[in-house]
Amino acid sequence: MSPIFDCRDEAQLLTGMRQARQAIGRGELVVIPTDTVYGVAADAFDAKAVERLLTAKGRGRQSPPPVLVAGLTTLRALVAEVPEPVERLVEAFWPGGLTIVLPAQPSLSWDLGDTRGTVAVRMPAHRIALELLEETGPLAVSSANLTGMAAGISAEDAQSMLQDSVTVYLSDGPSATGIASTIIDATSLVGGDQPLVRVLREGAVDRARLREVLGDLLEPDPGTEPPESAAPEPDSATEPGSP
């Protein structure tokens, strides 16, 4: 069975981080703690590694994983544009539990799956995840579980499901909340006719907090839309199991 390193112990932290970096470099998978739930991570620019991640979870290309980044500079490199309202969201909620879907930078050479030209990006508020991201660059990260099962809230939960499909498990104890990130679709802010931000999944950041930042740029709350309006389908760049 692939090892679990308890990162609350300094010796195990150093060894675990070294092995995790090496595994990512070889195109393998690692499980990492985040501020929401545990995630299974792969090099975002290694198409075979991303495919391995989807296979390990039992997902197909129609459920591409989000990308975790170490900060706003990396976000700017991955997306076509960062609209001013998104900058406000980043200032308010990053690092933290908000995943933002934007049009991807078209010049990037990567393959996350059937993204329809978008990418879902988040900066986690967790020291281990951020340290690894600083050293590896952007990571494709999905919740550490098999499709259809509850998201892993500990490294042991993740290991029981993903087993040897993951090379290294980094543990920092149980997740503080076990609540996954909120996912919003901000693609219409980039050249859209109706620049409204849609909430695709409500999680760690609730609508009230989003509205404090976005005001009328946030879609109407459920139950307040005119009866004839229908909510559009979520973009394929968001998957329900994202951390």
Backbone bond lengths (Angstrom), bond angles and torsions (degrees), N, CA, C in turn:
res aa  C-N    CA-C-N  psi(-1)  N-CA   C-N-CA  omega(-1)  CA-C   N-CA-C  phi
1 M - - - 1.465 - - 1.531 109.19 -
2 S 1.325 116.56 137.74 1.466 120.91 178.72 1.526 110.20 -60.91
3 P 1.341 117.00 144.19 1.471 119.82 -171.90 1.524 113.72 -76.31
4 I 1.346 114.26 150.65 1.459 122.43 169.10 1.520 107.76 -105.03
5 F 1.330 117.11 128.73 1.458 122.14 176.91 1.529 108.21 -107.60
6 D 1.334 116.41 122.56 1.452 121.75 178.51 1.526 108.59 -82.11
7 C 1.325 116.17 103.59 1.462 121.15 -173.61 1.520 113.06 -76.09
8 R 1.329 117.40 -0.41 1.464 120.44 171.89 1.527 111.02 -78.50
9 D 1.334 115.31 -12.95 1.459 122.12 175.12 1.528 107.99 -101.49
10 E 1.331 117.73 123.68 1.466 121.22 -171.72 1.520 112.42 -58.31
11 A 1.332 117.26 -41.81 1.468 119.96 -178.75 1.524 110.85 -65.17
12 Q 1.337 116.05 -43.45 1.464 118.99 179.06 1.527 111.36 -68.81
13 L 1.341 116.41 -33.41 1.462 120.01 177.16 1.517 111.37 -60.27
14 L 1.317 117.15 -48.25 1.464 120.95 -177.98 1.522 110.81 -63.14
15 T 1.336 116.40 -44.99 1.465 120.11 179.99 1.517 111.13 -67.38
16 G 1.309 116.14 -44.04 1.461 119.95 -178.85 1.510 112.74 -63.86
17 M 1.332 117.53 -42.70 1.459 120.18 179.42 1.522 110.81 -64.88
18 R 1.336 117.41 -40.52 1.465 120.12 178.23 1.530 110.51 -61.65
19 Q 1.329 116.34 -46.41 1.464 119.30 -179.11 1.531 111.42 -67.85
20 A 1.337 116.71 -34.27 1.463 119.35 178.09 1.525 110.61 -65.64
21 R 1.333 117.46 -44.25 1.477 120.75 177.67 1.519 110.51 -59.27
22 Q 1.312 116.10 -44.29 1.463 120.09 -179.22 1.521 111.22 -64.48
23 A 1.330 116.60 -40.81 1.460 120.42 179.68 1.527 111.12 -63.79
24 I 1.329 116.82 -44.38 1.471 120.25 177.58 1.520 109.92 -59.70
25 G 1.326 116.51 -42.50 1.463 120.87 179.97 1.520 113.06 -63.03
26 R 1.337 116.88 -27.17 1.471 121.00 178.73 1.528 112.07 -89.38
27 G 1.315 117.48 2.13 1.459 120.06 -179.53 1.509 113.35 82.45
28 E 1.337 116.82 20.03 1.461 120.93 -179.75 1.527 110.48 -98.34
29 L 1.324 116.00 177.94 1.455 122.06 -175.42 1.519 111.20 -105.07
30 V 1.320 116.02 145.69 1.469 121.30 172.87 1.525 107.86 -132.35
31 V 1.314 115.96 151.03 1.465 121.50 172.99 1.520 108.15 -103.02
32 I 1.330 115.85 132.79 1.467 121.18 -176.18 1.519 110.26 -130.07
33 P 1.341 116.90 149.86 1.459 119.41 171.91 1.515 109.89 -78.57
34 T 1.319 116.55 146.35 1.465 120.88 170.86 1.525 107.32 -131.11
35 D 1.316 116.18 -179.08 1.458 120.44 179.08 1.519 112.23 -75.95
36 T 1.326 118.36 -9.00 1.469 121.33 179.12 1.533 108.15 -106.77
37 V 1.331 117.63 -90.63 1.460 122.03 174.86 1.525 108.26 -122.95
38 Y 1.333 116.83 171.92 1.466 119.52 177.38 1.523 109.72 -68.75
39 G 1.343 115.21 146.27 1.449 120.36 -179.21 1.515 111.86 -123.96
40 V 1.340 116.40 151.04 1.462 121.13 172.00 1.522 106.73 -103.50
41 A 1.342 115.43 127.98 1.463 120.94 -166.38 1.516 112.18 -120.57
42 A 1.337 114.77 149.27 1.461 123.09 175.45 1.519 108.65 -144.82
43 D 1.317 116.70 158.27 1.458 122.15 175.24 1.529 109.05 -59.20
44 A 1.330 117.30 118.83 1.460 120.99 -176.10 1.521 113.00 -64.19
45 F 1.343 117.15 -20.90 1.459 120.38 -177.85 1.529 112.62 -101.30
46 D 1.317 117.16 10.05 1.460 122.35 176.97 1.525 107.67 -110.98
47 A 1.337 116.62 100.74 1.462 120.81 -173.96 1.521 112.25 -60.28
48 K 1.332 117.22 -37.42 1.463 119.65 179.20 1.523 110.91 -67.45
49 A 1.339 116.76 -36.44 1.459 120.39 178.03 1.523 110.55 -66.18
50 V 1.328 117.64 -41.44 1.456 121.22 177.96 1.521 109.95 -64.02
51 E 1.322 116.96 -41.95 1.461 120.64 176.96 1.531 110.41 -61.33
52 R 1.334 115.98 -39.00 1.469 120.40 178.07 1.528 110.52 -63.07
53 L 1.330 116.31 -39.18 1.467 120.93 178.02 1.528 110.36 -61.95
54 L 1.316 117.23 -48.70 1.461 120.54 -178.88 1.526 111.00 -62.68
55 T 1.326 116.43 -39.80 1.461 120.64 179.42 1.519 110.78 -64.79
56 A 1.333 116.77 -42.37 1.461 120.80 -179.08 1.522 111.05 -60.13
57 K 1.326 117.26 -35.67 1.456 121.54 -179.36 1.520 112.91 -85.04
58 G 1.328 116.95 -13.88 1.451 120.02 -175.01 1.514 112.78 80.54
59 R 1.335 115.72 31.81 1.462 121.44 179.00 1.523 110.84 -111.76
60 G 1.332 115.47 160.91 1.450 120.99 176.66 1.518 111.49 -107.60
61 R 1.324 115.69 -177.60 1.465 121.43 -178.13 1.525 112.47 -65.45
62 Q 1.329 116.72 -17.45 1.468 119.04 179.76 1.522 112.08 -73.73
63 S 1.339 117.56 -6.19 1.474 121.65 178.32 1.523 109.91 -123.18
64 P 1.336 117.76 66.63 1.466 120.20 -177.72 1.528 111.60 -64.67
65 P 1.323 117.54 144.78 1.458 120.21 -178.14 1.522 111.98 -78.56
66 P 1.322 117.07 151.71 1.464 121.10 170.03 1.525 110.44 -67.78
67 V 1.317 115.25 171.78 1.459 121.69 -179.90 1.526 108.53 -120.90
68 L 1.326 116.78 128.45 1.455 121.37 173.65 1.522 109.61 -92.51
69 V 1.327 116.16 140.02 1.466 122.03 -177.98 1.523 109.27 -130.86
70 A 1.327 114.82 164.31 1.468 120.34 -178.04 1.523 113.03 -90.41
71 G 1.346 117.89 -6.08 1.449 118.43 179.86 1.514 113.66 168.81
72 L 1.333 115.38 -176.49 1.461 122.69 -174.97 1.525 111.97 -64.08
73 T 1.333 118.00 -34.62 1.465 120.23 -179.73 1.522 110.94 -59.66
74 T 1.328 116.47 -42.81 1.463 119.72 179.20 1.518 110.68 -69.40
75 L 1.330 117.12 -38.33 1.469 119.52 175.76 1.518 110.45 -55.08
76 R 1.321 117.01 -46.89 1.472 120.59 -178.80 1.527 111.84 -60.01
77 A 1.331 116.82 -31.95 1.458 120.24 -179.14 1.522 112.35 -76.40
78 L 1.338 117.13 -21.92 1.462 120.65 -174.09 1.523 113.63 -96.05
79 V 1.335 117.43 -22.43 1.462 119.70 -174.46 1.523 110.38 -113.47
80 A 1.335 114.78 159.81 1.455 119.88 -177.62 1.525 111.63 -68.78
81 E 1.326 116.30 -33.46 1.464 120.76 -176.61 1.519 108.62 -161.11
82 V 1.329 116.34 146.35 1.474 121.28 173.38 1.522 106.75 -112.91
83 P 1.337 117.85 96.98 1.467 119.97 -179.62 1.529 111.21 -63.39
84 E 1.324 115.63 156.57 1.464 120.10 -177.54 1.531 113.07 -56.53
85 P 1.340 120.09 -40.60 1.468 118.56 177.50 1.528 112.77 -61.96
86 V 1.323 116.75 -32.97 1.464 119.70 177.71 1.531 110.19 -69.54
87 E 1.324 116.65 -36.98 1.463 119.04 174.95 1.523 110.81 -58.91
88 R 1.340 116.27 -38.72 1.464 119.70 177.67 1.521 111.17 -65.41
89 L 1.319 116.19 -40.78 1.469 120.48 177.87 1.526 110.97 -62.61
90 V 1.325 116.23 -43.52 1.461 120.87 179.75 1.528 110.35 -62.13
91 E 1.335 115.94 -43.06 1.461 119.35 179.37 1.528 111.41 -63.19
92 A 1.329 115.90 -36.32 1.466 120.08 -176.11 1.523 112.79 -80.25
93 F 1.341 117.88 -36.09 1.468 119.72 -166.22 1.525 115.62 -123.36
94 W 1.323 117.92 -2.99 1.471 119.51 176.90 1.513 109.68 -108.06
95 P 1.330 117.89 143.38 1.458 125.18 -9.97 1.523 110.33 -66.73
96 G 1.320 116.51 145.56 1.455 119.83 -178.39 1.512 112.76 163.81
97 G 1.327 114.85 -166.13 1.459 121.22 -167.74 1.504 115.29 -91.45
98 L 1.325 118.18 48.50 1.459 121.85 177.02 1.517 110.03 -127.91
99 T 1.335 115.97 118.82 1.467 122.97 175.73 1.523 108.30 -101.31
100 I 1.333 116.39 129.34 1.460 121.91 -173.88 1.529 109.82 -116.98
101 V 1.336 115.83 125.13 1.465 121.32 177.43 1.523 109.09 -95.06
102 L 1.341 115.63 125.69 1.466 122.45 179.07 1.531 109.22 -138.29
103 P 1.345 117.52 162.83 1.466 118.77 172.70 1.523 110.22 -61.05
104 A 1.322 116.38 134.75 1.457 121.04 -178.57 1.523 110.84 -76.14
105 Q 1.324 115.25 153.46 1.465 121.17 174.12 1.533 107.96 -63.59
106 P 1.341 117.61 116.41 1.467 119.65 -172.98 1.522 114.28 -65.67
107 S 1.318 118.35 -20.14 1.467 120.29 -176.65 1.526 113.04 -82.37
108 L 1.335 117.72 -8.14 1.458 119.83 -176.58 1.522 111.41 -72.68
109 S 1.322 114.83 140.44 1.459 120.90 177.82 1.522 108.97 -101.30
110 W 1.336 116.03 90.79 1.453 120.53 178.38 1.515 108.85 -153.86
111 D 1.315 116.77 169.53 1.457 121.72 -178.96 1.524 108.27 -146.50
112 L 1.334 115.35 98.36 1.462 120.80 179.48 1.521 112.34 -93.63
113 G 1.328 116.76 -4.86 1.461 121.31 -175.50 1.515 109.65 122.04
114 D 1.329 115.89 -158.02 1.464 120.89 -176.79 1.527 109.54 -83.55
115 T 1.321 116.46 82.38 1.472 121.75 -173.25 1.521 113.56 -92.73
116 R 1.329 118.30 -10.24 1.472 122.01 -175.42 1.527 111.15 55.93
117 G 1.319 115.65 33.90 1.450 120.48 175.05 1.517 114.85 79.78
118 T 1.332 117.54 15.71 1.459 120.31 -179.80 1.530 109.99 -119.87
119 V 1.329 115.61 170.46 1.453 121.14 174.89 1.527 107.99 -146.28
120 A 1.312 116.08 140.63 1.467 122.09 177.16 1.530 108.05 -101.65
121 V 1.325 117.15 124.18 1.465 121.38 -169.70 1.533 110.03 -127.16
122 R 1.341 115.35 143.04 1.471 120.57 176.89 1.523 109.67 -148.11
123 M 1.325 116.05 147.08 1.457 122.59 170.64 1.527 107.38 -108.80
124 P 1.333 117.71 112.69 1.461 119.87 -176.43 1.523 112.15 -77.31
125 A 1.326 116.26 152.45 1.464 121.55 177.34 1.523 108.75 -100.75
126 H 1.317 115.95 65.99 1.463 120.01 179.50 1.526 108.51 -145.82
127 R 1.319 115.78 129.05 1.463 121.45 -172.92 1.528 112.50 -59.60
128 I 1.322 118.51 -41.47 1.461 120.90 -176.99 1.522 110.27 -70.04
129 A 1.322 116.21 -45.88 1.466 119.50 178.63 1.524 110.65 -60.47
130 L 1.331 117.48 -44.51 1.466 120.66 -178.33 1.523 111.73 -66.37
131 E 1.325 117.09 -39.31 1.468 119.55 178.74 1.523 110.48 -63.65
132 L 1.320 116.24 -42.48 1.470 119.18 179.19 1.527 110.34 -65.45
133 L 1.324 117.81 -42.05 1.464 121.42 179.25 1.520 111.86 -62.25
134 E 1.324 117.36 -37.70 1.466 120.96 177.75 1.520 110.76 -61.34
135 E 1.323 117.08 -31.74 1.462 121.07 -175.15 1.529 112.93 -92.47
136 T 1.332 117.65 -29.67 1.468 120.17 -175.53 1.517 113.55 -102.42
137 G 1.333 117.26 -21.15 1.449 119.94 -169.27 1.519 110.06 86.90
138 P 1.336 117.98 -173.47 1.459 121.78 -174.38 1.527 112.76 -55.97
139 L 1.322 115.61 138.74 1.460 121.22 179.22 1.522 109.60 -120.32
140 A 1.328 115.65 134.13 1.462 120.62 168.28 1.521 106.66 -75.74
141 V 1.325 116.83 122.76 1.469 120.68 -173.65 1.520 109.97 -136.04
142 S 1.325 114.76 126.83 1.457 121.79 174.09 1.517 108.21 -120.80
143 S 1.318 117.03 161.59 1.459 118.96 179.80 1.524 109.80 -59.47
144 A 1.333 115.65 144.29 1.464 121.72 -171.65 1.523 110.53 -84.99
145 N 1.321 115.27 78.06 1.458 122.16 -179.88 1.517 109.79 -159.35
146 L 1.311 115.60 166.51 1.455 120.74 169.89 1.521 108.97 -80.99
147 T 1.314 116.71 147.40 1.453 121.24 178.90 1.526 110.13 -55.87
148 G 1.329 115.22 132.15 1.452 120.44 179.77 1.510 114.30 92.61
149 M 1.333 117.17 -9.15 1.456 121.26 178.35 1.525 109.64 -108.68
150 A 1.326 116.51 161.26 1.463 120.96 -178.16 1.519 110.51 -64.07
151 A 1.335 116.09 146.38 1.463 121.15 178.28 1.520 109.77 -61.58
152 G 1.336 116.34 140.88 1.453 121.13 179.22 1.514 111.28 -68.30
153 I 1.333 116.65 128.83 1.458 120.14 176.45 1.529 111.24 -107.48
154 S 1.327 116.29 7.99 1.465 121.77 173.17 1.513 107.76 -151.22
155 A 1.327 116.56 160.99 1.458 120.36 177.16 1.522 110.51 -63.01
156 E 1.331 116.86 -34.55 1.467 120.40 179.01 1.525 111.46 -65.92
157 D 1.357 116.90 -39.46 1.464 120.22 174.47 1.520 110.47 -57.89
158 A 1.329 115.11 -48.02 1.461 120.32 -178.45 1.525 110.87 -62.35
159 Q 1.325 117.00 -44.50 1.459 120.85 -178.01 1.530 111.59 -62.56
160 S 1.327 116.48 -36.73 1.468 119.72 -178.98 1.515 111.78 -64.20
161 M 1.351 116.70 -26.48 1.462 120.74 -179.67 1.523 112.71 -96.61
162 L 1.318 117.36 -44.92 1.464 121.19 -171.17 1.523 113.16 -92.94
163 Q 1.327 117.48 -23.28 1.458 124.29 173.77 1.527 112.59 47.94
164 D 1.333 118.00 -129.11 1.460 120.44 -172.53 1.521 113.92 -83.26
165 S 1.329 118.22 4.28 1.469 118.55 171.99 1.523 110.55 -70.08
166 V 1.339 115.96 -16.36 1.463 123.09 176.91 1.519 108.39 -109.20
167 T 1.331 116.85 136.52 1.469 121.06 -176.12 1.522 112.02 -83.68
168 V 1.330 117.37 -40.21 1.462 121.92 -175.12 1.522 109.06 -136.35
169 Y 1.329 115.75 135.42 1.463 122.51 174.35 1.529 108.56 -113.00
170 L 1.336 116.46 122.01 1.462 121.46 175.59 1.528 108.27 -102.17
171 S 1.324 116.59 125.35 1.457 121.37 -177.37 1.522 110.53 -112.38
172 D 1.344 115.19 140.88 1.464 120.71 171.09 1.524 109.13 -134.60
173 G 1.336 114.95 34.29 1.450 119.93 -177.89 1.518 111.85 80.44
174 P 1.320 117.50 179.90 1.466 120.80 -179.77 1.523 112.23 -60.94
175 S 1.330 116.61 147.99 1.463 120.99 176.37 1.524 109.86 -58.35
176 A 1.311 116.14 142.23 1.462 120.74 -176.02 1.519 112.24 -63.02
177 T 1.335 117.21 -39.95 1.465 120.32 -176.61 1.522 112.84 -120.84
178 G 1.333 117.60 -31.46 1.457 120.68 -174.95 1.520 112.63 71.70
179 I 1.337 117.02 11.66 1.468 121.43 -179.67 1.520 109.06 -100.61
180 A 1.317 116.78 124.32 1.453 121.13 -178.97 1.524 110.96 -70.05
181 S 1.322 116.03 166.26 1.462 120.63 -178.55 1.518 111.34 -69.04
182 T 1.318 114.66 156.13 1.462 121.36 168.19 1.522 108.00 -78.46
183 I 1.330 116.71 138.03 1.466 121.54 178.12 1.528 108.87 -113.21
184 I 1.324 116.21 126.79 1.461 120.61 175.93 1.525 110.22 -122.18
185 D 1.324 114.84 148.55 1.464 121.89 176.70 1.528 107.81 -104.20
186 A 1.338 116.05 109.29 1.467 121.55 -179.47 1.517 111.51 -108.41
187 T 1.329 117.74 17.26 1.471 120.27 -175.44 1.530 112.03 -63.69
188 S 1.340 117.70 -31.19 1.467 118.91 -177.08 1.530 111.94 -69.94
189 L 1.340 117.27 -14.55 1.470 119.66 176.96 1.521 111.78 -73.07
190 V 1.331 116.90 -12.95 1.465 121.92 179.20 1.528 108.02 -103.87
191 G 1.310 116.40 87.11 1.456 121.26 175.77 1.502 115.24 74.30
192 G 1.325 118.61 16.35 1.451 120.55 -179.89 1.518 112.81 -82.93
193 D 1.348 116.86 152.41 1.462 121.02 178.86 1.526 111.41 -73.06
194 Q 1.339 116.25 -32.98 1.460 121.49 179.27 1.524 108.06 -123.08
195 P 1.335 117.19 89.26 1.461 120.64 -172.87 1.527 113.29 -75.34
196 L 1.320 116.16 75.82 1.453 121.67 176.40 1.530 109.98 -114.41
197 V 1.299 116.15 139.34 1.466 121.48 175.69 1.522 108.31 -88.58
198 R 1.333 116.87 128.09 1.465 121.81 -179.70 1.526 110.28 -103.04
199 V 1.298 116.76 141.42 1.462 122.04 173.82 1.518 107.64 -92.53
200 L 1.338 115.75 113.62 1.460 120.47 -179.52 1.524 111.79 -88.48
201 R 1.319 115.89 -29.98 1.467 120.51 175.38 1.519 108.05 -152.69
202 E 1.325 116.79 124.54 1.463 119.96 177.06 1.520 108.99 -89.67
203 G 1.328 115.57 129.86 1.448 120.29 -178.32 1.512 110.71 -144.66
204 A 1.339 115.97 -114.94 1.461 121.34 -172.46 1.528 113.47 -64.01
205 V 1.322 117.92 -29.10 1.477 122.27 179.09 1.526 107.83 -113.05
206 D 1.336 117.48 117.78 1.461 118.88 -174.70 1.528 111.44 -85.25
207 R 1.337 114.93 168.90 1.463 120.99 -176.35 1.526 112.43 -61.06
208 A 1.322 116.87 -35.87 1.463 119.55 -178.31 1.519 110.78 -61.42
209 R 1.323 117.07 -40.85 1.464 120.54 179.47 1.525 110.39 -69.97
210 L 1.325 117.03 -37.92 1.466 119.97 176.80 1.532 110.55 -62.54
211 R 1.344 116.10 -41.40 1.462 119.04 -177.46 1.528 111.66 -68.17
212 E 1.326 117.33 -29.22 1.463 120.11 176.11 1.527 111.08 -59.85
213 V 1.329 116.44 -32.00 1.462 121.48 -179.08 1.522 111.77 -90.56
214 L 1.334 116.66 -41.59 1.464 121.03 -171.30 1.522 114.41 -95.53
215 G 1.325 118.29 -23.36 1.460 120.27 -175.67 1.517 111.13 59.22
216 D 1.325 116.92 -131.78 1.460 121.80 -175.51 1.523 113.12 -73.59
217 L 1.325 118.12 -4.81 1.468 119.38 175.42 1.524 111.65 -74.14
218 L 1.331 117.61 -15.12 1.458 120.66 175.94 1.523 108.82 -85.45
219 E 1.321 116.76 138.02 1.456 121.23 179.29 1.540 110.49 -54.72
220 P 1.328 117.98 154.70 1.465 119.68 176.32 1.527 111.06 -57.69
221 D 1.319 115.60 147.94 1.452 119.64 177.80 1.526 110.67 -65.17
222 P 1.334 117.97 152.83 1.472 120.40 178.76 1.528 110.96 -54.98
223 G 1.333 114.98 137.09 1.456 119.83 179.48 1.508 113.85 91.23
224 T 1.358 116.82 -8.29 1.466 119.24 -179.92 1.519 112.10 -107.04
225 E 1.354 117.56 -5.36 1.459 119.89 -179.82 1.529 109.86 -75.77
226 P 1.324 116.98 155.17 1.467 119.70 171.98 1.522 109.83 -58.86
227 P 1.346 119.37 145.66 1.460 121.69 -175.23 1.520 114.06 -56.61
228 E 1.344 116.75 -31.68 1.468 118.27 -175.32 1.522 112.48 -78.08
229 S 1.329 118.94 -11.88 1.455 119.75 -177.57 1.512 110.02 -81.49
230 A 1.315 115.52 143.65 1.460 120.59 179.55 1.509 109.12 -123.05
231 A 1.305 116.33 136.69 1.464 120.12 179.25 1.510 109.48 -70.68
232 P 1.356 119.10 133.19 1.451 121.45 177.69 1.509 111.54 -70.26
233 E 1.309 115.31 158.52 1.456 120.35 178.08 1.520 110.21 -66.20
234 P 1.357 118.32 144.49 1.463 120.41 176.15 1.511 111.54 -58.77
235 D 1.334 115.83 146.69 1.448 121.29 177.42 1.518 110.50 -66.46
236 S 1.315 116.64 148.57 1.463 120.15 -176.29 1.517 112.84 -68.30
237 A 1.328 118.78 -13.53 1.447 119.69 179.94 1.518 112.56 -78.07
238 T 1.320 117.56 -0.41 1.452 120.24 176.80 1.505 109.06 -112.62
239 E 1.304 116.66 132.65 1.441 119.07 176.57 1.518 108.88 -119.82
240 P 1.328 118.72 141.50 1.449 120.89 -174.53 1.523 113.45 -56.55
241 G 1.330 117.48 -27.02 1.453 119.47 -175.75 1.518 115.17 -93.38
242 S 1.328 117.97 18.96 1.460 118.53 -179.70 1.515 110.40 -73.00
243 P 1.352 117.81 146.37 1.454 119.89 -174.93 1.531 113.27 -80.42
